[in-house]
Amino acid sequence: MLKLTSVKLLDNLYKQFKIRNLDDSFTLQKLINRSMDLYVNDEKFRKQISEYKNLKVSGSALWEKHFTML
C-alpha cells in the first residue's frame, strides 16, 4: 500500500538533487523510501540523520517558531 503525502523541500537542495540525477533514474521517491527504511532499521543511520546539522531551518519550523513567539 502507498501513502500519498507532501513535504516542503529546501529549494536549492532540491535543485542540486535534480541536477545530479539528470542521467540517472534515482528519484526523490526512491531516496525517501530508502532513507526511511534505513532510518527504521539501522540505528547508526538513524543517529547520523538525527544529529545532522548542516541544513537551514525549514519553512514549517520557521512558521511554528514565529507563532510561539507571539
C-alpha positions in Angstrom: 0.0 0.0 0.0 1.2 3.5 -0.7 0.7 6.7 1.2 0.4 10.0 -0.7 1.9 12.9 1.2 3.6 16.2 0.6 6.7 17.7 2.1 8.4 21.1 1.9 11.9 20.9 0.5 14.8 23.4 0.5 14.6 24.8 -3.0 18.4 25.0 -3.6 19.0 21.5 -2.2 16.2 20.0 -4.4 17.6 21.7 -7.5 21.0 20.2 -6.7 19.4 16.8 -6.3 17.7 17.1 -9.7 20.9 18.2 -11.4 22.8 15.2 -10.0 20.1 12.9 -11.3 19.7 14.1 -14.9 21.2 10.9 -16.3 20.1 8.6 -13.5 16.8 7.1 -12.7 17.2 7.7 -9.0 14.1 9.6 -8.0 13.2 11.6 -4.9 10.6 8.8 -4.1 13.4 6.2 -4.2 15.6 8.4 -1.9 12.8 8.9 0.6 11.7 5.3 0.7 15.3 4.0 1.1 16.1 6.7 3.6 13.0 5.8 5.7 13.9 2.1 5.6 17.4 2.8 6.8 16.1 5.2 9.4 13.7 2.5 10.8 16.2 -0.4 10.5 19.7 1.0 11.0 20.5 2.6 14.4 23.7 4.0 13.1 22.0 5.7 10.2 19.2 7.0 12.4 21.7 8.6 14.8 23.6 10.1 11.9 20.5 11.6 10.4 19.2 12.8 13.8 22.4 14.6 14.6 22.9 16.1 11.1 23.1 19.9 11.5 24.2 21.1 8.0 20.9 22.4 6.8 18.8 25.6 7.3 15.6 25.5 9.4 12.7 24.5 7.2 9.8 26.8 6.4 7.3 24.9 8.6 9.7 25.2 11.6 10.1 28.9 11.0 6.3 29.2 10.9 5.9 27.4 14.2 8.7 29.5 15.8 7.0 32.7 14.6 3.7 31.8 16.2 5.2 30.6 19.5 6.9 34.0 19.9 3.6 35.9 19.5 
